[in-house]
Amino acid sequence: MTHLLSKKLGALALAFGLMVSAPAFAIGLDPAFDGATLGPAKAKGVIVWSHGRSINAEDSESPTPAYLTALREDGWDVMRFDRLSHGDTLTDSTKRLVDYTTQLKHDGYKQVVLAGQSFGAFLSLMAADSSHEVDAVIATAPAAYGSFDDFYDSWRLNATKLYPLLEQVKRARVMMFYFHGDDFDPGGRGERSRAILSERGLGYAVVDQPAYLSGHWASSTGLFLRRYGNCIRDFANNDKLTGELACEPRWGTTPSAEMKLPPELADPKLARNATPATPTGSASPATADSKAAGGFRDTWYGFYPNGREVLFGVETVKGGDLTAVYAIGPSVDNKHAAAWTRRKGRIVEDSFVFEEKGKSTLRLHPRQDGGLSATWVAADGKTSMSAHLKPIDPQSLARPATSKGSAPVAATAAHGDSNEAEE
């Protein structure tokens, strides 16, 4: 009942800041974040997160997933259930988790929500099967029987052993996440889970193969926090939920209000006079020497895997040279603010290339769907990220917001040569 965890992926996640740092962990139940907890009297409840189990690493040393910050900021206390891999069995660890749940309820917490990744997701569901004290479960990429490549003989049990757990949950609301390209997932678990939970009369949510998120560790990314943090928060708060909660995140469909752009792109009056963008995704704007009225010829939008939004807008094209605005949203930990910078580049074959001394390198290649494949390389060349940018109408950036977190983006008078966006 073990599975392999890629150390390489964990190192990459840390390099990109996809997870949230936490205090040094003891074995048992401990606060997930630095700082004092609110306590049973003030907190909405307590979240207990259970990590996975590896055969080549101690997952108790892994960082706390970023999405749990959405719950802490909403007034929940967040704890970790840390175990050493030796002796970490489904039976023994479930019993300990049930005991902790009982104690937390005895301490006065109004709700106890068990969250878990992989092996920890199985533990959380098994505890909900054993105890009436569990109010909700948030399970991401549940797996306790190995991956396709390394444990083929037991791999299918990640499905067949999961369904009875969902059928036996005593009273807890259940939220499940399944990701595309998960080597621990035998497939088909989303539909079967939804069918089982819909018949239970309990509150539930099933997010199956969500867009832009892939792999067994997708829930640890900043992108997962950006797209599903609010939905997870709403699920935890809705203790009266009896049917399905549909998660339909709008984050990433249009630039959010957290983005900052030069006034000529974000100001409604200036944008009203702008020439509508006609992106082709083929670098064809280079065929004419011109600058669009109001500022921008073509604009693309997307996001990096760490959850930072990115916007690229072509301003002028003269022969093989061009100027553009490159904007990036704030980091999920708020250590890096939203910023924009004006860049000078050139057209190389069918791509845009921006290489300036002391700045990051940007390379943008056209896609068949009219978008751009963007690659960012740090100024020191040690770090890189890629994103798929889709074409958007620059006038849409100035339209009134239809819901929280959507356009318009904020206009800023920051200096056009600011290097803030290079972080």
C-alpha positions as CSV (number, residue, x, y, z in Angstrom):
1,M,0.0,0.0,0.0
2,T,2.7,2.3,-0.9
3,H,3.4,4.5,-3.9
4,L,6.4,6.3,-5.3
5,L,6.7,10.1,-5.0
6,S,8.9,12.0,-7.4
7,K,11.6,13.9,-5.5
8,K,12.4,15.7,-8.8
9,L,8.8,17.1,-9.0
10,G,8.9,18.2,-5.4
11,A,12.2,20.1,-6.0
12,L,10.7,21.7,-9.1
13,A,7.6,22.8,-7.2
14,L,9.7,24.4,-4.5
15,A,11.8,26.2,-7.1
16,F,8.7,27.7,-8.6
17,G,7.2,28.5,-5.3
18,L,4.1,26.4,-5.9
19,M,3.8,25.3,-2.3
20,V,3.6,27.2,0.9
21,S,6.4,26.9,3.4
22,A,5.5,25.8,6.9
23,P,7.1,25.4,10.3
24,A,9.3,22.4,11.1
25,F,7.0,19.4,11.7
26,A,6.8,17.0,14.5
27,I,5.1,13.7,14.1
28,G,1.4,13.8,15.0
29,L,-1.0,16.7,14.8
30,D,0.5,20.2,14.5
31,P,-0.4,23.6,13.0
32,A,0.2,23.7,9.3
33,F,1.3,27.4,9.3
34,D,3.5,29.6,11.4
35,G,1.6,31.9,13.8
36,A,-1.0,31.3,16.4
37,T,-4.2,29.5,15.7
38,L,-7.6,31.0,16.4
39,G,-8.8,28.3,18.7
40,P,-12.1,26.4,18.9
41,A,-14.1,29.5,20.1
42,K,-13.1,31.8,17.3
43,A,-12.4,29.5,14.3
44,K,-15.1,28.4,11.9
45,G,-13.7,25.0,12.4
46,V,-10.5,23.0,11.9
47,I,-9.0,21.5,8.7
48,V,-6.7,18.5,9.2
49,W,-4.6,17.8,6.2
50,S,-2.9,14.4,5.6
51,H,0.0,14.0,3.3
52,G,0.8,11.1,1.0
53,R,3.1,8.2,1.7
54,S,6.3,7.4,-0.3
55,I,8.7,4.5,-0.2
56,N,11.7,6.7,-0.9
57,A,11.0,9.9,1.1
58,E,9.4,11.2,4.2
59,D,6.3,13.0,3.1
60,S,5.9,14.5,6.6
61,E,8.6,16.9,5.6
62,S,6.7,18.1,2.5
63,P,5.3,21.7,2.4
64,T,1.7,22.4,3.1
65,P,-0.4,22.8,-0.2
66,A,-1.1,26.4,-1.1
67,Y,-4.8,25.9,-1.4
68,L,-5.1,25.6,2.4
69,T,-4.2,29.2,2.7
70,A,-7.7,30.1,1.3
71,L,-9.2,28.3,4.3
72,R,-6.9,29.8,6.9
73,E,-7.5,33.3,5.6
74,D,-11.3,32.5,5.8
75,G,-11.1,31.9,9.5
76,W,-10.3,28.2,9.8
77,D,-7.5,26.7,11.8
78,V,-5.4,24.4,9.7
79,M,-3.5,21.4,11.1
80,R,-1.3,18.7,9.6
81,F,-1.4,15.0,10.4
82,D,2.2,14.0,10.0
83,R,3.4,10.4,10.0
84,L,6.7,8.6,9.4
85,S,6.5,6.3,6.4
86,H,7.5,3.3,8.5
87,G,4.3,2.0,10.2
88,D,2.1,4.4,8.2
89,T,-0.7,1.9,7.3
90,L,-4.2,2.6,6.3
91,T,-5.6,0.8,9.4
92,D,-3.3,2.3,12.1
93,S,-3.1,5.8,10.7
94,T,-6.9,5.9,10.2
95,K,-7.4,5.0,13.9
96,R,-5.1,7.8,14.9
97,L,-6.9,10.3,12.7
98,V,-10.2,9.3,14.1
99,D,-8.8,9.8,17.6
100,Y,-7.6,13.2,16.7
101,T,-10.9,14.1,15.2
102,T,-12.7,13.1,18.4
103,Q,-10.3,15.1,20.5
104,L,-10.8,18.2,18.3
105,K,-14.6,18.0,18.6
106,H,-14.2,17.5,22.4
107,D,-12.0,20.7,22.4
108,G,-14.9,22.6,21.0
109,Y,-14.3,22.9,17.3
110,K,-17.6,23.4,15.5
111,Q,-16.5,21.5,12.4
112,V,-13.7,19.1,11.6
113,V,-12.9,18.8,7.9
114,L,-10.4,16.2,6.9
115,A,-8.3,17.0,3.8
116,G,-5.8,14.6,2.2
117,Q,-3.6,14.1,-0.8
118,S,-3.1,10.6,-2.3
119,F,-2.6,8.1,0.6
120,G,-3.8,10.9,2.9
121,A,-7.0,11.1,0.9
122,F,-7.7,7.5,1.6
123,L,-7.0,8.0,5.3
124,S,-9.5,10.9,5.3
125,L,-12.2,8.9,3.7
126,M,-11.6,5.9,5.9
127,A,-11.9,8.1,9.0
128,A,-15.2,9.5,7.6
129,D,-16.4,5.9,7.3
130,S,-15.5,5.2,10.9
131,S,-16.6,8.3,12.7
132,H,-19.7,10.5,12.9
133,E,-17.5,13.4,14.1
134,V,-16.1,14.1,10.6
135,D,-18.1,16.9,9.0
136,A,-16.4,16.9,5.6
137,V,-13.7,15.4,3.5
138,I,-11.6,17.1,0.7
139,A,-9.8,14.4,-1.2
140,T,-7.3,15.1,-3.9
141,A,-5.9,12.4,-6.2
142,P,-6.7,9.5,-3.8
143,A,-4.3,6.6,-4.1
144,A,-3.0,4.0,-1.7
145,Y,-2.0,1.1,-4.0
146,G,0.7,2.3,-6.3
147,S,1.1,3.7,-9.8
148,F,0.7,2.1,-13.2
149,D,4.4,1.9,-13.8
150,D,5.7,0.7,-10.5
151,F,2.8,-1.3,-9.0
152,Y,0.7,-2.5,-11.9
153,D,-0.6,-5.6,-10.1
154,S,-2.3,-3.5,-7.4
155,W,-2.8,-0.2,-9.3
156,R,-6.5,-0.8,-10.1
157,L,-7.2,-1.1,-6.4
158,N,-7.0,2.7,-6.3
159,A,-10.5,2.5,-7.9
160,T,-12.0,-0.7,-6.6
161,K,-11.0,0.0,-3.0
162,L,-12.2,3.6,-3.3
163,Y,-15.8,3.1,-4.2
164,P,-16.8,1.2,-1.1
165,L,-15.3,4.0,1.0
166,L,-17.6,6.5,-0.7
167,E,-20.6,4.2,-0.2
168,Q,-19.9,3.9,3.6
169,V,-19.3,7.5,4.6
170,K,-21.4,8.0,7.7
171,R,-22.4,11.7,7.5
172,A,-19.5,13.8,6.0
173,R,-19.8,16.0,2.9
174,V,-17.3,14.7,0.4
175,M,-15.3,16.7,-2.2
176,M,-13.2,14.7,-4.7
177,F,-10.6,15.9,-7.2
178,Y,-9.2,13.7,-10.1
179,F,-6.5,15.0,-12.4
180,H,-5.7,14.2,-16.0
181,G,-2.4,12.4,-16.5
182,D,-2.3,11.0,-13.0
183,D,-0.3,7.7,-13.1
184,F,-2.1,6.5,-10.0
185,D,-5.6,6.9,-11.5
186,P,-7.0,3.8,-13.3
187,G,-9.6,6.1,-14.9
188,G,-13.3,6.5,-14.8
189,R,-13.3,7.4,-11.1
190,G,-15.0,10.7,-11.5
191,E,-18.3,9.5,-13.0
192,R,-18.5,6.5,-10.6
193,S,-17.8,8.7,-7.6
194,R,-20.5,11.2,-8.7
195,A,-23.0,8.4,-9.1
196,I,-22.3,6.9,-5.7
197,L,-22.3,10.2,-3.8
198,S,-25.5,11.5,-5.5
199,E,-27.4,8.5,-4.1
200,R,-26.2,9.1,-0.5
201,G,-28.2,12.3,0.2
202,L,-25.1,14.0,1.5
203,G,-23.4,17.2,0.2
204,Y,-20.7,16.5,-2.4
205,A,-18.6,17.9,-5.2
206,V,-16.7,15.9,-7.8
207,V,-14.1,17.8,-10.0
208,D,-13.0,15.4,-12.7
209,Q,-10.1,16.2,-15.1
210,P,-10.2,20.0,-14.6
211,A,-8.7,22.1,-17.3
212,Y,-5.1,23.3,-17.1
213,L,-4.3,20.9,-14.2
214,S,-2.6,17.6,-14.7
215,G,-0.6,15.0,-12.8
216,H,-0.8,13.4,-9.4
217,W,0.4,16.5,-7.5
218,A,-1.7,19.1,-9.3
219,S,-3.4,20.1,-6.0
220,S,-0.1,21.3,-4.6
221,T,0.3,24.0,-7.3
222,G,-0.5,27.7,-7.1
223,L,-2.7,27.3,-10.2
224,F,-4.9,24.9,-8.2
225,L,-5.3,27.5,-5.5
226,R,-6.2,30.2,-8.0
227,R,-8.8,28.1,-9.8
228,Y,-10.3,26.1,-6.9
229,G,-9.5,27.8,-3.6
230,N,-12.8,29.7,-3.5
231,C,-14.8,26.6,-4.3
232,I,-13.1,24.6,-1.7
233,R,-13.7,27.4,0.8
234,D,-17.4,27.5,-0.1
235,F,-17.7,23.8,0.2
236,A,-16.1,23.8,3.7
237,N,-18.4,26.6,4.8
238,N,-21.6,25.1,3.5
239,D,-22.5,22.7,6.4
240,K,-26.1,22.6,5.2
241,L,-25.2,21.3,1.7
242,T,-27.3,18.2,0.8
243,G,-26.7,17.9,-2.9
244,E,-24.0,18.6,-5.4
245,L,-21.9,21.8,-5.3
246,A,-20.7,22.6,-8.8
247,C,-17.3,24.1,-9.1
248,E,-17.1,26.3,-12.2
249,P,-14.1,28.6,-11.7
250,R,-13.8,31.7,-13.8
251,W,-10.3,32.5,-12.8
252,G,-8.0,32.2,-15.9
253,T,-10.8,32.9,-18.4
254,T,-10.2,36.6,-18.4
255,P,-7.5,38.8,-16.7
256,S,-8.4,39.4,-13.1
257,A,-8.5,42.7,-11.2
258,E,-5.2,41.7,-9.6
259,M,-3.4,42.3,-12.9
260,K,-1.8,45.7,-13.5
261,L,-1.3,47.3,-16.9
262,P,-0.3,50.6,-18.4
263,P,-3.1,53.2,-18.5
264,E,-3.4,53.1,-22.3
265,L,-4.4,49.5,-22.1
266,A,-6.6,49.5,-19.0
267,D,-8.2,52.9,-19.1
268,P,-11.7,52.8,-20.4
269,K,-11.5,56.1,-22.3
270,L,-8.3,55.1,-24.1
271,A,-9.4,51.6,-24.8
272,R,-12.6,52.9,-26.4
273,N,-10.6,54.5,-29.1
274,A,-8.3,51.6,-29.7
275,T,-8.4,49.5,-32.8
276,P,-9.8,46.0,-32.0
277,A,-7.2,43.3,-31.9
278,T,-7.1,40.8,-34.7
279,P,-4.7,38.2,-33.4
280,T,-3.5,35.6,-35.9
281,G,-1.0,33.7,-33.8
282,S,1.4,33.8,-36.7
283,A,3.5,36.9,-36.1
284,S,1.8,38.5,-39.1
285,P,1.6,41.9,-37.3
286,A,5.2,42.3,-38.5
287,T,4.2,42.7,-42.0
288,A,3.2,46.4,-41.5
289,D,5.0,49.2,-39.8
290,S,2.4,50.8,-37.6
291,K,1.1,51.4,-34.1
292,A,-2.6,50.8,-33.4
293,A,-4.7,53.8,-32.2
294,G,-5.1,53.7,-28.5
295,G,-2.0,51.5,-28.0
296,F,-2.2,47.8,-28.9
297,R,-2.4,45.8,-32.0
298,D,-2.7,42.3,-30.5
299,T,-3.1,41.0,-27.0
300,W,-2.8,37.5,-25.5
301,Y,-3.5,36.3,-21.9
302,G,-2.8,33.1,-19.9
303,F,-1.1,31.9,-16.7
304,Y,2.0,30.1,-15.5
305,P,1.8,26.8,-13.6
306,N,2.6,28.6,-10.4
307,G,-0.7,30.5,-10.6
308,R,0.7,33.9,-11.8
309,E,-1.3,35.5,-14.6
310,V,0.5,36.8,-17.7
311,L,-0.5,39.2,-20.4
312,F,1.4,40.1,-23.6
313,G,0.5,43.0,-25.8
314,V,2.2,44.1,-29.0
315,E,2.4,47.9,-29.3
316,T,4.5,48.7,-32.4
317,V,6.1,46.7,-35.2
318,K,8.8,48.2,-37.4
319,G,10.4,45.8,-39.8
320,G,11.8,43.0,-37.7
321,D,11.7,45.0,-34.4
322,L,8.8,45.4,-32.1
323,T,7.8,46.8,-28.7
324,A,5.4,45.1,-26.3
325,V,4.1,45.1,-22.8
326,Y,4.6,42.1,-20.6
327,A,2.5,42.0,-17.5
328,I,2.4,39.4,-14.7
329,G,0.0,39.0,-11.8
330,P,1.0,38.7,-8.1
331,S,2.4,35.4,-6.7
332,V,0.1,33.3,-4.6
333,D,2.1,34.0,-1.5
334,N,1.9,37.8,-2.2
335,K,5.7,38.1,-2.0
336,H,5.8,39.4,-5.5
337,A,3.3,42.0,-6.6
338,A,1.7,42.4,-9.9
339,A,3.8,44.4,-12.3
340,W,4.3,45.3,-16.0
341,T,7.3,46.2,-18.1
342,R,7.8,47.5,-21.6
343,R,10.0,45.2,-23.7
344,K,11.9,45.6,-26.9
345,G,12.3,42.5,-29.1
346,R,12.6,41.2,-32.6
347,I,10.9,38.8,-34.9
348,V,12.9,35.6,-35.5
349,E,11.3,33.5,-38.3
350,D,7.7,33.2,-37.0
351,S,8.3,34.0,-33.3
352,F,8.7,36.9,-31.0
353,V,12.0,37.0,-29.0
354,F,12.8,39.5,-26.2
355,E,16.4,39.3,-25.0
356,E,17.7,42.3,-23.0
357,K,20.7,42.5,-20.7
358,G,19.7,42.1,-17.1
359,K,16.2,41.0,-17.9
360,S,14.5,37.7,-18.3
361,T,14.2,36.2,-21.8
362,L,10.8,35.8,-23.4
363,R,10.1,33.6,-26.4
364,L,6.6,33.4,-28.0
365,H,5.7,31.0,-30.7
366,P,2.4,30.8,-32.6
367,R,-0.1,28.0,-32.1
368,Q,-2.6,26.5,-34.5
369,D,-5.5,27.8,-32.3
370,G,-4.4,31.4,-32.7
371,G,-2.7,31.6,-29.3
372,L,1.0,31.7,-28.3
373,S,3.3,29.3,-26.5
374,A,5.2,31.5,-24.2
375,T,8.5,30.6,-22.5
376,W,10.0,32.7,-19.7
377,V,13.6,32.2,-18.8
378,A,15.1,34.0,-15.7
379,A,17.9,36.5,-16.2
380,D,20.4,34.1,-14.7
381,G,19.1,31.3,-16.9
382,K,18.5,28.9,-14.0
383,T,14.7,28.9,-14.0
384,S,12.1,28.7,-16.8
385,M,8.3,28.5,-17.1
386,S,5.9,28.0,-20.0
387,A,2.4,29.1,-20.6
388,H,-0.3,28.9,-23.3
389,L,-1.6,32.4,-24.1
390,K,-4.9,32.9,-25.8
391,P,-5.9,35.9,-27.9
392,I,-8.2,38.5,-26.3
393,D,-9.7,41.8,-27.3
394,P,-7.8,44.5,-25.5
395,Q,-11.0,46.6,-25.3
396,S,-12.4,43.8,-23.0
397,L,-9.9,44.8,-20.4
398,A,-11.7,48.0,-19.7
399,R,-15.2,46.6,-19.5
400,P,-17.0,46.5,-16.1
401,A,-16.5,43.4,-14.1
402,T,-19.3,40.8,-14.1
403,S,-18.1,39.0,-11.0
404,K,-15.4,39.2,-8.4
405,G,-12.0,38.4,-9.8
406,S,-12.8,39.3,-13.4
407,A,-11.9,42.3,-15.6
408,P,-11.3,45.2,-15.5
409,V,-7.7,45.0,-14.5
410,A,-6.1,47.8,-12.6
411,A,-4.4,50.7,-14.5
412,T,-1.1,51.7,-13.0
413,A,1.3,54.6,-13.6
414,A,4.4,52.4,-12.9
415,H,7.4,53.2,-14.9
416,G,7.4,51.4,-18.2
417,D,10.9,50.1,-17.7
418,S,10.2,48.6,-14.3
419,N,11.9,45.3,-13.7
420,E,9.4,44.2,-11.1
421,A,7.8,41.8,-13.6
422,E,11.2,40.0,-14.0
423,E,10.8,38.4,-10.5
